[in-house]
Amino acid sequence: MSQPDDQQKPPQPPQSDLAEELRELGHQIEQTIRSALESDRARQLQNDVASGMREIGAQLQNAMKAIQENPQVKELLQRGEQAVSQAQQSKVAHDFQETLARGVAMLNEQLAGFVSRIRTSAEAPPPPPPDESAATGETTRLDPDEK
């Protein structure tokens, strides 16, 4: 008597059960998130947030218009523009900019050299182990008074 083929299958290893359960868990999480996003409550929250953001935007625009129309702010902006213009035209600002550029260039060169040394040492083969049979020469005392 022979048994049908489907009864002779070896039992599946526990890993396939775990993999199947993890796939099912992922599927359930996906369905839960989709349901939550599609729910009426989620739509209402999205509408509330969008409405709040529009209101904030409108208030910010009104505040910016009020600030731009304020004569004191206009005067302050003009003074600021004049100060920036004068600073850009001054010799001190130009010298400072050149010095800063040279300093940054030197820093870049130093960093490039450092990176190059790191890459070279990382690619170099490790030094051979010290030869244990090697001996040093006779020790010479530096202080002649002590013996």
ROMAR-478217 format. One record per atom (N, C-alpha, C, O, CB): x negated, y negated, z; residue number from 0. Coordinates in nm, 2 decimals. Each point is the difference from the previous one (the first is absolute). Glycine has a CB too. Layout:
BEGIN
NODE  u  v  w  num
NODE  X  Y  Z  NUM
...
END
This chain:
BEGIN
NODE  u  v  w  num
NODE  -0.08  0.12  0.00  0
NODE  0.08  -0.12  0.00  0
NODE  -0.09  -0.13  0.00  0
NODE  -0.08  -0.01  0.09  0
NODE  0.26  0.14  0.03  0
NODE  -0.15  -0.21  -0.21  1
NODE  -0.08  -0.12  -0.01  1
NODE  0.09  -0.12  0.05  1
NODE  0.12  0.00  -0.02  1
NODE  -0.27  0.09  -0.17  1
NODE  0.08  -0.18  0.25  2
NODE  0.08  -0.12  0.05  2
NODE  0.00  -0.11  -0.11  2
NODE  -0.09  0.00  -0.08  2
NODE  0.03  0.06  0.32  2
NODE  0.16  -0.14  -0.24  3
NODE  0.00  -0.11  -0.10  3
NODE  -0.12  -0.09  0.02  3
NODE  -0.06  -0.01  0.11  3
NODE  0.31  0.02  -0.12  3
NODE  -0.29  -0.08  -0.10  4
NODE  -0.12  -0.08  0.00  4
NODE  0.01  -0.12  0.10  4
NODE  -0.10  -0.04  0.06  4
NODE  0.07  0.10  -0.30  4
NODE  0.15  -0.12  0.25  5
NODE  0.01  -0.11  0.09  5
NODE  -0.02  0.03  0.15  5
NODE  -0.03  -0.09  0.07  5
NODE  0.19  -0.01  -0.24  5
NODE  -0.15  0.22  0.21  6
NODE  -0.03  0.04  0.13  6
NODE  -0.14  0.03  0.03  6
NODE  -0.04  0.01  0.11  6
NODE  0.27  0.08  -0.09  6
NODE  -0.31  -0.07  -0.13  7
NODE  -0.14  0.03  0.02  7
NODE  -0.09  -0.12  0.00  7
NODE  -0.12  0.02  0.01  7
NODE  0.17  0.20  -0.12  7
NODE  0.00  -0.34  0.10  8
NODE  -0.08  -0.12  0.00  8
NODE  -0.07  -0.02  0.14  8
NODE  0.07  0.03  0.10  8
NODE  0.09  -0.14  -0.27  8
NODE  -0.28  0.08  0.17  9
NODE  -0.07  -0.02  0.13  9
NODE  0.06  -0.13  0.06  9
NODE  0.04  -0.09  -0.07  9
NODE  -0.25  0.20  -0.01  9
NODE  0.21  -0.12  0.21  10
NODE  0.05  -0.11  0.07  10
NODE  -0.09  -0.13  -0.04  10
NODE  -0.12  0.02  -0.01  10
NODE  0.21  0.12  0.20  10
NODE  -0.02  -0.25  -0.20  11
NODE  -0.07  -0.12  -0.04  11
NODE  -0.08  -0.05  0.12  11
NODE  0.04  0.01  0.12  11
NODE  0.14  -0.08  -0.28  11
NODE  -0.30  0.02  0.14  12
NODE  -0.08  -0.05  0.11  12
NODE  0.06  -0.12  0.06  12
NODE  0.08  -0.07  -0.06  12
NODE  -0.29  0.15  -0.05  12
NODE  0.19  -0.11  0.24  13
NODE  0.06  -0.11  0.07  13
NODE  -0.03  -0.14  -0.06  13
NODE  0.08  -0.09  0.01  13
NODE  -0.09  0.23  0.19  13
NODE  -0.10  -0.15  -0.28  14
NODE  -0.03  -0.13  -0.06  14
NODE  0.10  -0.04  -0.10  14
NODE  0.04  -0.12  0.00  14
NODE  -0.28  0.17  0.03  14
NODE  0.30  0.04  -0.10  15
NODE  0.10  -0.04  -0.10  15
NODE  0.12  -0.04  0.07  15
NODE  0.07  -0.09  -0.05  15
NODE  -0.16  0.25  -0.12  15
NODE  0.13  -0.10  0.28  16
NODE  0.11  -0.05  0.08  16
NODE  -0.02  -0.14  0.05  16
NODE  0.09  -0.08  0.00  16
NODE  -0.04  0.32  0.07  16
NODE  -0.18  -0.27  -0.02  17
NODE  -0.03  -0.13  0.05  17
NODE  0.01  -0.10  -0.12  17
NODE  0.05  -0.11  0.02  17
NODE  -0.20  0.21  0.16  17
NODE  0.09  -0.07  -0.29  18
NODE  0.01  -0.09  -0.11  18
NODE  0.14  -0.03  -0.05  18
NODE  0.04  -0.11  -0.02  18
NODE  -0.26  0.20  -0.05  18
NODE  0.30  0.02  0.07  19
NODE  0.14  -0.02  -0.03  19
NODE  0.07  -0.09  0.10  19
NODE  0.08  -0.09  -0.04  19
NODE  -0.08  0.32  -0.07  19
NODE  -0.02  -0.21  0.23  20
NODE  0.06  -0.08  0.11  20
NODE  -0.05  -0.15  -0.01  20
NODE  0.08  -0.09  0.02  20
NODE  -0.06  0.29  0.13  20
NODE  -0.14  -0.22  -0.18  21
NODE  -0.05  -0.14  -0.02  21
NODE  0.06  -0.06  -0.12  21
NODE  0.04  -0.12  0.01  21
NODE  -0.25  0.18  0.10  21
NODE  0.23  0.01  -0.22  22
NODE  0.07  -0.05  -0.12  22
NODE  0.14  -0.04  0.04  22
NODE  0.05  -0.11  -0.04  22
NODE  -0.19  0.25  -0.11  22
NODE  0.20  -0.05  0.22  23
NODE  0.14  -0.03  0.04  23
NODE  0.01  -0.12  0.09  23
NODE  0.09  -0.08  -0.01  23
NODE  -0.04  0.32  -0.01  23
NODE  -0.15  -0.25  0.12  24
NODE  0.00  -0.12  0.08  24
NODE  -0.01  -0.13  -0.08  24
NODE  0.06  -0.10  0.03  24
NODE  -0.16  0.24  0.16  24
NODE  0.00  -0.14  -0.28  25
NODE  -0.01  -0.12  -0.09  25
NODE  0.12  -0.03  -0.08  25
NODE  0.04  -0.12  -0.01  25
NODE  -0.28  0.18  -0.01  25
NODE  0.31  0.04  -0.02  26
NODE  0.13  -0.02  -0.08  26
NODE  0.10  -0.06  0.10  26
NODE  0.07  -0.09  -0.04  26
NODE  -0.12  0.28  -0.11  26
NODE  0.06  -0.14  0.27  27
NODE  0.10  -0.05  0.09  27
NODE  -0.03  -0.15  0.04  27
NODE  0.09  -0.08  0.01  27
NODE  -0.06  0.31  0.08  27
NODE  -0.16  -0.26  -0.07  28
NODE  -0.04  -0.14  0.03  28
NODE  0.04  -0.09  -0.12  28
NODE  0.05  -0.11  0.02  28
NODE  -0.24  0.19  0.13  28
NODE  0.16  -0.04  -0.27  29
NODE  0.03  -0.07  -0.12  29
NODE  0.15  -0.03  0.00  29
NODE  0.05  -0.11  -0.03  29
NODE  -0.24  0.21  -0.09  29
NODE  0.27  0.00  0.14  30
NODE  0.15  -0.01  0.00  30
NODE  0.05  -0.09  0.11  30
NODE  0.09  -0.08  -0.03  30
NODE  -0.07  0.31  -0.07  30
NODE  -0.08  -0.23  0.21  31
NODE  0.04  -0.08  0.11  31
NODE  -0.03  -0.15  -0.03  31
NODE  0.09  -0.08  0.02  31
NODE  -0.13  0.27  0.14  31
NODE  -0.08  -0.22  -0.21  32
NODE  -0.03  -0.13  -0.04  32
NODE  0.09  -0.06  -0.11  32
NODE  0.04  -0.11  0.01  32
NODE  -0.28  0.16  0.06  32
NODE  0.26  0.04  -0.17  33
NODE  0.09  -0.05  -0.11  33
NODE  0.14  -0.03  0.05  33
NODE  0.06  -0.10  -0.03  33
NODE  -0.19  0.24  -0.13  33
NODE  0.18  -0.05  0.25  34
NODE  0.13  -0.02  0.06  34
NODE  0.01  -0.13  0.08  34
NODE  0.10  -0.08  -0.01  34
NODE  -0.06  0.33  0.02  34
NODE  -0.15  -0.28  0.07  35
NODE  0.00  -0.12  0.08  35
NODE  0.00  -0.12  -0.09  35
NODE  0.06  -0.10  0.03  35
NODE  -0.18  0.23  0.15  35
NODE  0.04  -0.13  -0.29  36
NODE  -0.01  -0.11  -0.08  36
NODE  0.12  -0.03  -0.08  36
NODE  0.04  -0.11  -0.03  36
NODE  -0.28  0.16  0.01  36
NODE  0.32  0.06  -0.01  37
NODE  0.12  -0.02  -0.08  37
NODE  0.12  -0.02  0.09  37
NODE  0.11  -0.03  -0.05  37
NODE  -0.21  0.17  -0.12  37
NODE  0.08  -0.14  0.30  38
NODE  0.12  -0.02  0.09  38
NODE  0.05  -0.14  0.00  38
NODE  -0.07  -0.10  -0.04  38
NODE  -0.02  0.28  0.18  38
NODE  0.21  -0.20  -0.10  39
NODE  0.06  -0.13  0.00  39
NODE  -0.07  -0.09  0.10  39
NODE  -0.02  -0.12  -0.02  39
NODE  0.24  0.21  -0.04  39
NODE  -0.26  -0.04  0.17  40
NODE  -0.07  -0.07  0.11  40
NODE  -0.14  -0.06  -0.06  40
NODE  -0.03  -0.11  0.02  40
NODE  0.14  0.25  0.16  40
NODE  -0.18  -0.05  -0.25  41
NODE  -0.12  -0.05  -0.06  41
NODE  0.02  -0.11  -0.10  41
NODE  -0.08  -0.10  -0.01  41
NODE  -0.02  0.33  0.04  41
NODE  0.20  -0.21  -0.11  42
NODE  0.04  -0.11  -0.10  42
NODE  0.03  -0.13  0.07  42
NODE  -0.04  -0.11  -0.05  42
NODE  0.12  0.28  -0.11  42
NODE  -0.01  -0.16  0.27  43
NODE  0.04  -0.12  0.07  43
NODE  -0.13  -0.07  0.06  43
NODE  -0.01  -0.12  0.00  43
NODE  0.24  0.22  0.06  43
NODE  -0.32  -0.02  -0.01  44
NODE  -0.12  -0.05  0.06  44
NODE  -0.09  -0.07  -0.11  44
NODE  -0.05  -0.11  0.02  44
NODE  0.05  0.29  0.15  44
NODE  0.00  -0.11  -0.29  45
NODE  -0.07  -0.06  -0.11  45
NODE  0.06  -0.14  -0.04  45
NODE  -0.07  -0.09  -0.03  45
NODE  0.00  0.32  -0.05  45
NODE  0.20  -0.23  0.07  46
NODE  0.07  -0.13  -0.03  46
NODE  -0.03  -0.11  0.10  46
NODE  -0.02  -0.11  -0.03  46
NODE  0.20  0.24  -0.08  46
NODE  -0.18  -0.09  0.24  47
NODE  -0.02  -0.09  0.11  47
NODE  -0.14  -0.06  -0.01  47
NODE  -0.03  -0.12  0.02  47
NODE  0.19  0.24  0.13  47
NODE  -0.26  -0.03  -0.17  48
NODE  -0.14  -0.04  -0.01  48
NODE  -0.02  -0.10  -0.12  48
NODE  -0.06  -0.10  0.01  48
NODE  -0.02  0.32  0.10  48
NODE  0.14  -0.18  -0.23  49
NODE  -0.01  -0.09  -0.11  49
NODE  0.06  -0.13  0.02  49
NODE  -0.05  -0.11  -0.04  49
NODE  0.06  0.31  -0.11  49
NODE  0.11  -0.20  0.21  50
NODE  0.07  -0.13  0.03  50
NODE  -0.09  -0.09  0.10  50
NODE  -0.01  -0.12  -0.02  50
NODE  0.24  0.24  -0.01  50
NODE  -0.28  -0.05  0.13  51
NODE  -0.09  -0.08  0.09  51
NODE  -0.12  -0.05  -0.07  51
NODE  -0.04  -0.12  0.03  51
NODE  0.12  0.27  0.16  51
NODE  -0.14  -0.08  -0.28  52
NODE  -0.12  -0.05  -0.07  52
NODE  0.04  -0.12  -0.09  52
NODE  -0.08  -0.09  -0.01  52
NODE  -0.02  0.33  0.02  52
NODE  0.21  -0.23  -0.07  53
NODE  0.05  -0.11  -0.09  53
NODE  0.02  -0.13  0.09  53
NODE  -0.04  -0.11  -0.04  53
NODE  0.15  0.27  -0.12  53
NODE  -0.05  -0.14  0.28  54
NODE  0.02  -0.11  0.09  54
NODE  -0.13  -0.06  0.04  54
NODE  -0.02  -0.13  0.01  54
NODE  0.23  0.23  0.07  54
NODE  -0.31  -0.02  -0.04  55
NODE  -0.13  -0.05  0.04  55
NODE  -0.07  -0.08  -0.11  55
NODE  -0.05  -0.10  0.02  55
NODE  0.03  0.30  0.14  55
NODE  0.03  -0.14  -0.29  56
NODE  -0.06  -0.07  -0.11  56
NODE  0.07  -0.13  -0.02  56
NODE  -0.08  -0.10  -0.03  56
NODE  0.03  0.32  -0.08  56
NODE  0.18  -0.23  0.12  57
NODE  0.06  -0.13  -0.02  57
NODE  -0.04  -0.10  0.10  57
NODE  -0.02  -0.12  -0.03  57
NODE  0.22  0.24  -0.07  57
NODE  -0.21  -0.08  0.23  58
NODE  -0.04  -0.09  0.11  58
NODE  -0.15  -0.05  -0.02  58
NODE  -0.03  -0.11  0.02  58
NODE  0.19  0.23  0.13  58
NODE  -0.24  -0.03  -0.20  59
NODE  -0.14  -0.04  -0.03  59
NODE  -0.01  -0.10  -0.11  59
NODE  -0.08  -0.09  0.01  59
NODE  0.00  0.32  0.07  59
NODE  0.16  -0.21  -0.18  60
NODE  0.00  -0.10  -0.11  60
NODE  0.05  -0.13  0.05  60
NODE  -0.06  -0.10  -0.04  60
NODE  0.10  0.28  -0.13  60
NODE  0.06  -0.19  0.25  61
NODE  0.05  -0.12  0.05  61
NODE  -0.11  -0.07  0.09  61
NODE  -0.02  -0.12  -0.01  61
NODE  0.26  0.21  0.00  61
NODE  -0.30  -0.01  0.09  62
NODE  -0.11  -0.06  0.08  62
NODE  -0.11  -0.05  -0.08  62
NODE  -0.06  -0.11  0.03  62
NODE  0.12  0.27  0.15  62
NODE  -0.10  -0.09  -0.28  63
NODE  -0.11  -0.05  -0.09  63
NODE  0.03  -0.13  -0.07  63
NODE  -0.08  -0.09  -0.01  63
NODE  0.01  0.33  -0.02  63
NODE  0.20  -0.25  -0.02  64
NODE  0.04  -0.12  -0.06  64
NODE  0.00  -0.12  0.10  64
NODE  -0.05  -0.11  -0.04  64
NODE  0.19  0.24  -0.12  64
NODE  -0.10  -0.11  0.28  65
NODE  0.00  -0.10  0.10  65
NODE  -0.14  -0.04  0.03  65
NODE  -0.03  -0.12  0.02  65
NODE  0.24  0.21  0.08  65
NODE  -0.30  0.00  -0.09  66
NODE  -0.14  -0.03  0.03  66
NODE  -0.06  -0.08  -0.12  66
NODE  -0.07  -0.10  0.02  66
NODE  0.05  0.31  0.13  66
NODE  0.04  -0.16  -0.27  67
NODE  -0.06  -0.07  -0.12  67
NODE  0.05  -0.14  -0.01  67
NODE  -0.07  -0.09  -0.06  67
NODE  0.05  0.31  -0.05  67
NODE  0.14  -0.25  0.15  68
NODE  0.06  -0.13  -0.02  68
NODE  -0.04  -0.10  0.12  68
NODE  0.03  -0.12  -0.01  68
NODE  0.16  0.23  -0.11  68
NODE  -0.24  -0.05  0.22  69
NODE  -0.04  -0.08  0.12  69
NODE  -0.12  -0.09  -0.04  69
NODE  -0.11  0.05  -0.05  69
NODE  0.19  0.13  0.21  69
NODE  -0.07  -0.32  -0.14  70
NODE  -0.11  -0.09  -0.04  70
NODE  -0.13  0.03  0.07  70
NODE  -0.11  -0.02  -0.05  70
NODE  0.28  -0.15  0.00  70
NODE  -0.16  0.21  0.18  71
NODE  -0.12  0.02  0.08  71
NODE  -0.08  0.13  -0.06  71
NODE  -0.12  0.00  0.00  71
NODE  0.24  -0.10  0.21  71
NODE  -0.04  0.20  -0.25  72
NODE  -0.07  0.11  -0.06  72
NODE  -0.06  -0.03  -0.13  72
NODE  -0.11  0.04  -0.03  72
NODE  0.28  0.11  0.14  72
NODE  -0.11  -0.24  -0.19  73
NODE  -0.05  -0.04  -0.13  73
NODE  -0.14  -0.07  0.03  73
NODE  -0.09  0.02  -0.07  73
NODE  0.32  -0.04  -0.03  73
NODE  -0.23  -0.07  0.19  74
NODE  -0.12  -0.08  0.04  74
NODE  -0.11  0.10  0.04  74
NODE  -0.11  -0.02  -0.03  74
NODE  0.25  -0.18  0.09  74
NODE  -0.10  0.29  0.03  75
NODE  -0.10  0.10  0.05  75
NODE  -0.06  0.08  -0.12  75
NODE  -0.12  0.03  0.00  75
NODE  0.25  -0.02  0.22  75
NODE  -0.05  0.04  -0.31  76
NODE  -0.04  0.07  -0.12  76
NODE  -0.10  -0.08  -0.08  76
NODE  -0.10  0.05  -0.04  76
NODE  0.31  0.08  0.04  76
NODE  -0.18  -0.26  -0.02  77
NODE  -0.09  -0.09  -0.08  77
NODE  -0.13  -0.01  0.07  77
NODE  -0.11  0.00  -0.06  77
NODE  0.31  -0.12  -0.03  77
NODE  -0.20  0.10  0.22  78
NODE  -0.13  -0.02  0.08  78
NODE  -0.08  0.13  -0.01  78
NODE  -0.12  0.00  -0.02  78
NODE  0.23  -0.16  0.17  78
NODE  -0.04  0.27  -0.14  79
NODE  -0.07  0.13  -0.01  79
NODE  -0.06  0.02  -0.14  79
NODE  -0.12  0.05  0.00  79
NODE  0.28  0.05  0.17  79
NODE  -0.09  -0.13  -0.27  80
NODE  -0.06  0.01  -0.14  80
NODE  -0.12  -0.09  -0.01  80
NODE  -0.09  0.04  -0.07  80
NODE  0.32  0.02  -0.02  80
NODE  -0.22  -0.18  0.14  81
NODE  -0.11  -0.09  -0.01  81
NODE  -0.12  0.05  0.08  81
NODE  -0.12  -0.01  -0.05  81
NODE  0.28  -0.18  0.03  81
NODE  -0.14  0.25  0.13  82
NODE  -0.11  0.05  0.08  82
NODE  -0.07  0.12  -0.07  82
NODE  -0.12  0.01  0.00  82
NODE  0.24  -0.09  0.21  82
NODE  -0.04  0.16  -0.27  83
NODE  -0.05  0.12  -0.07  83
NODE  -0.08  -0.05  -0.12  83
NODE  -0.11  0.05  -0.03  83
NODE  0.30  0.09  0.10  83
NODE  -0.14  -0.24  -0.14  84
NODE  -0.07  -0.05  -0.12  84
NODE  -0.13  -0.07  0.04  84
NODE  -0.10  0.03  -0.07  84
NODE  0.32  -0.07  -0.04  84
NODE  -0.22  -0.03  0.22  85
NODE  -0.13  -0.07  0.04  85
NODE  -0.10  0.11  0.05  85
NODE  -0.12  -0.01  -0.03  85
NODE  0.25  -0.19  0.10  85
NODE  -0.08  0.30  -0.01  86
NODE  -0.09  0.11  0.05  86
NODE  -0.06  0.07  -0.12  86
NODE  -0.12  0.04  0.01  86
NODE  0.25  -0.01  0.20  86
NODE  -0.05  -0.01  -0.31  87
NODE  -0.06  0.07  -0.12  87
NODE  -0.10  -0.08  -0.07  87
NODE  -0.09  0.06  -0.07  87
NODE  0.31  0.06  0.05  87
NODE  -0.21  -0.25  0.02  88
NODE  -0.09  -0.09  -0.07  88
NODE  -0.12  -0.03  0.08  88
NODE  -0.09  -0.06  -0.05  88
NODE  0.29  -0.03  -0.07  88
NODE  -0.20  0.12  0.25  89
NODE  -0.12  -0.05  0.08  89
NODE  -0.12  0.10  -0.02  89
NODE  0.02  0.11  -0.03  89
NODE  0.14  -0.21  0.20  89
NODE  -0.28  0.04  -0.15  90
NODE  -0.12  0.07  -0.02  90
NODE  -0.02  0.11  0.10  90
NODE  -0.05  0.11  -0.02  90
NODE  -0.05  -0.31  -0.07  90
NODE  0.15  0.17  0.22  91
NODE  -0.01  0.10  0.11  91
NODE  0.08  0.12  -0.04  91
NODE  -0.05  0.11  0.02  91
NODE  0.01  -0.30  0.15  91
NODE  0.16  0.18  -0.22  92
NODE  0.08  0.11  -0.03  92
NODE  -0.06  0.08  -0.11  92
NODE  0.00  0.12  0.00  92
NODE  0.20  -0.24  0.07  92
NODE  -0.26  0.05  -0.17  93
NODE  -0.06  0.07  -0.11  93
NODE  -0.13  0.08  0.05  93
NODE  -0.01  0.12  -0.04  93
NODE  0.09  -0.30  -0.12  93
NODE  -0.16  0.12  0.24  94
NODE  -0.12  0.06  0.06  94
NODE  0.05  0.13  0.08  94
NODE  -0.07  0.10  0.00  94
NODE  -0.06  -0.32  0.01  94
NODE  0.23  0.20  0.07  95
NODE  0.05  0.11  0.09  95
NODE  0.04  0.11  -0.09  95
NODE  -0.02  0.12  0.03  95
NODE  0.09  -0.28  0.15  95
NODE  0.00  0.13  -0.29  96
NODE  0.05  0.11  -0.09  96
NODE  -0.11  0.07  -0.06  96
NODE  0.00  0.13  -0.01  96
NODE  0.20  -0.26  -0.04  96
NODE  -0.31  0.06  0.01  97
NODE  -0.11  0.07  -0.07  97
NODE  -0.08  0.08  0.10  97
NODE  -0.04  0.11  -0.03  97
NODE  0.02  -0.30  -0.12  97
NODE  0.01  0.14  0.28  98
NODE  -0.07  0.08  0.10  98
NODE  0.07  0.12  0.03  98
NODE  -0.05  0.11  0.02  98
NODE  -0.05  -0.32  0.07  98
NODE  0.23  0.20  -0.07  99
NODE  0.09  0.12  0.03  99
NODE  -0.01  0.10  -0.11  99
NODE  -0.01  0.12  0.02  99
NODE  0.16  -0.27  0.11  99
NODE  -0.15  0.10  -0.26  100
NODE  -0.01  0.10  -0.11  100
NODE  -0.13  0.07  0.00  100
NODE  -0.01  0.12  -0.03  100
NODE  0.16  -0.27  -0.11  100
NODE  -0.26  0.08  0.17  101
NODE  -0.13  0.07  0.00  101
NODE  -0.01  0.10  0.12  101
NODE  -0.05  0.11  -0.02  101
NODE  -0.06  -0.32  -0.08  101
NODE  0.17  0.17  0.21  102
NODE  0.00  0.09  0.11  102
NODE  0.08  0.13  -0.03  102
NODE  -0.04  0.11  0.04  102
NODE  0.02  -0.30  0.12  102
NODE  0.14  0.17  -0.22  103
NODE  0.08  0.12  -0.04  103
NODE  -0.07  0.08  -0.10  103
NODE  0.00  0.13  0.01  103
NODE  0.21  -0.26  0.03  103
NODE  -0.28  0.07  -0.14  104
NODE  -0.08  0.08  -0.09  104
NODE  -0.11  0.08  0.06  104
NODE  -0.02  0.11  -0.03  104
NODE  0.07  -0.29  -0.14  104
NODE  -0.12  0.12  0.27  105
NODE  -0.11  0.07  0.07  105
NODE  0.07  0.12  0.08  105
NODE  -0.06  0.11  0.00  105
NODE  -0.08  -0.32  0.02  105
NODE  0.25  0.18  0.04  106
NODE  0.07  0.11  0.08  106
NODE  0.03  0.11  -0.10  106
NODE  -0.01  0.12  0.04  106
NODE  0.10  -0.28  0.13  106
NODE  -0.04  0.13  -0.29  107
NODE  0.04  0.10  -0.09  107
NODE  -0.12  0.08  -0.04  107
NODE  0.01  0.13  -0.02  107
NODE  0.17  -0.27  -0.07  107
NODE  -0.29  0.08  0.06  108
NODE  -0.13  0.07  -0.03  108
NODE  -0.04  0.10  0.11  108
NODE  -0.04  0.11  -0.03  108
NODE  -0.03  -0.31  -0.12  108
NODE  0.08  0.15  0.27  109
NODE  -0.04  0.08  0.11  109
NODE  0.09  0.12  0.02  109
NODE  -0.05  0.11  0.02  109
NODE  -0.04  -0.31  0.10  109
NODE  0.22  0.18  -0.14  110
NODE  0.09  0.11  0.01  110
NODE  -0.02  0.10  -0.11  110
NODE  0.01  0.12  0.02  110
NODE  0.16  -0.27  0.09  110
NODE  -0.19  0.10  -0.23  111
NODE  -0.03  0.09  -0.11  111
NODE  -0.12  0.09  0.02  111
NODE  0.00  0.12  -0.03  111
NODE  0.11  -0.29  -0.12  111
NODE  -0.21  0.11  0.20  112
NODE  -0.13  0.07  0.04  112
NODE  0.03  0.11  0.11  112
NODE  -0.05  0.11  -0.01  112
NODE  -0.09  -0.31  -0.06  112
NODE  0.22  0.16  0.16  113
NODE  0.03  0.09  0.11  113
NODE  0.08  0.12  -0.05  113
NODE  -0.03  0.11  0.04  113
NODE  0.03  -0.30  0.12  113
NODE  0.10  0.16  -0.24  114
NODE  0.08  0.11  -0.06  114
NODE  -0.08  0.09  -0.09  114
NODE  0.01  0.12  0.01  114
NODE  0.19  -0.27  -0.01  114
NODE  -0.30  0.09  -0.07  115
NODE  -0.09  0.08  -0.09  115
NODE  -0.08  0.09  0.09  115
NODE  -0.02  0.12  -0.03  115
NODE  0.01  -0.30  -0.14  115
NODE  -0.05  0.13  0.28  116
NODE  -0.08  0.08  0.09  116
NODE  0.08  0.12  0.06  116
NODE  -0.04  0.11  0.02  116
NODE  -0.10  -0.31  0.03  116
NODE  0.27  0.16  -0.01  117
NODE  0.09  0.11  0.06  117
NODE  0.02  0.11  -0.10  117
NODE  0.00  0.12  0.03  117
NODE  0.11  -0.29  0.12  117
NODE  -0.08  0.13  -0.28  118
NODE  0.03  0.10  -0.10  118
NODE  -0.12  0.08  -0.03  118
NODE  0.01  0.12  -0.02  118
NODE  0.16  -0.27  -0.08  118
NODE  -0.29  0.09  0.09  119
NODE  -0.12  0.07  -0.03  119
NODE  -0.03  0.10  0.12  119
NODE  -0.04  0.11  -0.03  119
NODE  -0.04  -0.31  -0.10  119
NODE  0.10  0.16  0.25  120
NODE  -0.03  0.09  0.11  120
NODE  0.10  0.11  0.01  120
NODE  -0.03  0.11  0.04  120
NODE  -0.08  -0.30  0.08  120
NODE  0.23  0.17  -0.16  121
NODE  0.11  0.10  0.00  121
NODE  -0.03  0.10  -0.11  121
NODE  0.03  0.12  0.02  121
NODE  0.14  -0.28  0.08  121
NODE  -0.23  0.12  -0.21  122
NODE  -0.02  0.09  -0.11  122
NODE  -0.13  0.07  0.01  122
NODE  -0.02  0.10  -0.07  122
NODE  0.16  -0.25  -0.07  122
NODE  -0.23  0.10  0.22  123
NODE  -0.14  0.06  0.01  123
NODE  0.01  0.13  0.08  123
NODE  0.09  0.01  0.09  123
NODE  -0.20  -0.24  -0.10  123
NODE  0.03  0.33  -0.03  124
NODE  0.00  0.12  0.08  124
NODE  -0.05  -0.02  0.14  124
NODE  -0.08  -0.09  0.02  124
NODE  0.05  0.22  -0.23  124
NODE  0.08  -0.05  0.31  125
NODE  -0.05  -0.02  0.13  125
NODE  -0.15  0.03  0.02  125
NODE  -0.05  0.08  -0.08  125
NODE  0.28  -0.02  0.16  125
NODE  -0.29  -0.13  0.01  126
NODE  -0.15  0.02  0.01  126
NODE  -0.02  0.14  0.05  126
NODE  0.08  0.06  0.07  126
NODE  -0.12  -0.30  -0.02  126
NODE  -0.08  0.30  -0.09  127
NODE  -0.03  0.14  0.05  127
NODE  -0.02  0.00  0.15  127
NODE  -0.03  -0.10  0.06  127
NODE  -0.08  0.15  -0.28  127
NODE  0.14  0.07  0.28  128
NODE  -0.02  0.00  0.15  128
NODE  -0.14  -0.01  0.03  128
NODE  -0.09  0.03  -0.08  128
NODE  0.29  0.12  0.10  128
NODE  -0.23  -0.20  0.10  129
NODE  -0.14  -0.03  0.04  129
NODE  -0.07  0.14  0.01  129
NODE  0.05  0.10  0.04  129
NODE  0.01  -0.32  0.08  129
NODE  -0.19  0.22  -0.16  130
NODE  -0.08  0.12  0.01  130
NODE  -0.04  0.01  0.15  130
NODE  -0.07  -0.09  0.05  130
NODE  -0.02  0.07  -0.29  130
NODE  0.13  0.13  0.30  131
NODE  -0.03  0.01  0.14  131
NODE  -0.14  0.04  0.03  131
NODE  -0.05  -0.02  0.11  131
NODE  0.28  0.09  -0.08  131
NODE  -0.30  -0.03  -0.13  132
NODE  -0.14  0.04  0.02  132
NODE  -0.10  -0.12  -0.01  132
NODE  -0.11  0.01  0.03  132
NODE  0.16  0.22  -0.12  132
NODE  0.00  -0.34  0.04  133
NODE  -0.08  -0.12  -0.02  133
NODE  -0.03  -0.06  0.14  133
NODE  0.09  0.00  0.09  133
NODE  0.01  -0.05  -0.31  133
NODE  -0.22  0.01  0.24  134
NODE  -0.05  -0.06  0.12  134
NODE  -0.05  -0.14  -0.02  134
NODE  -0.04  -0.04  -0.11  134
NODE  -0.02  0.27  0.20  134
NODE  0.07  -0.31  0.01  135
NODE  -0.05  -0.14  -0.01  135
NODE  -0.15  0.00  0.05  135
NODE  -0.05  0.10  0.06  135
NODE  0.28  -0.20  -0.02  135
NODE  -0.29  -0.01  -0.07  136
NODE  -0.14  -0.01  0.03  136
NODE  -0.02  -0.03  0.15  136
NODE  0.10  0.00  0.08  136
NODE  -0.15  -0.08  -0.31  136
NODE  -0.07  0.06  0.27  137
NODE  -0.03  -0.03  0.14  137
NODE  0.06  -0.13  0.04  137
NODE  0.00  -0.10  -0.08  137
NODE  -0.21  0.23  0.07  137
NODE  0.26  -0.14  0.13  138
NODE  0.06  -0.12  0.05  138
NODE  -0.11  -0.09  0.05  138
NODE  -0.09  0.04  0.08  138
NODE  0.30  0.08  -0.01  138
NODE  -0.20  -0.25  -0.11  139
NODE  -0.10  -0.10  0.04  139
NODE  0.07  -0.09  0.10  139
NODE  0.10  -0.06  -0.03  139
NODE  -0.22  0.07  -0.19  139
NODE  0.06  -0.03  0.34  140
NODE  0.05  -0.09  0.10  140
NODE  -0.03  -0.14  -0.04  140
NODE  -0.11  -0.04  -0.04  140
NODE  0.07  0.22  0.22  140
NODE  0.15  -0.26  -0.16  141
NODE  -0.01  -0.14  -0.04  141
NODE  -0.06  -0.09  0.11  141
NODE  -0.06  -0.10  -0.02  141
NODE  0.25  0.13  -0.13  141
NODE  -0.17  0.02  0.28  142
NODE  -0.05  -0.08  0.11  142
NODE  -0.13  0.07  0.05  142
NODE  0.00  0.11  0.06  142
NODE  0.23  -0.18  0.01  142
NODE  -0.35  0.01  -0.10  143
NODE  -0.13  0.07  0.03  143
NODE  -0.02  0.01  0.15  143
NODE  -0.08  0.09  0.04  143
NODE  -0.01  -0.18  -0.25  143
NODE  0.15  0.01  0.30  144
NODE  -0.02  0.01  0.14  144
NODE  0.05  0.13  0.06  144
NODE  -0.05  0.05  0.10  144
NODE  0.06  -0.30  -0.09  144
NODE  0.10  0.30  -0.06  145
NODE  0.06  0.12  0.05  145
NODE  -0.05  0.12  -0.07  145
NODE  -0.02  0.01  -0.12  145
NODE  0.23  -0.14  0.18  145
NODE  -0.24  0.24  0.02  146
NODE  -0.04  0.12  -0.06  146
NODE  0.07  0.12  0.05  146
NODE  -0.02  0.11  -0.04  146
NODE  -0.20  -0.21  0.02  146
END
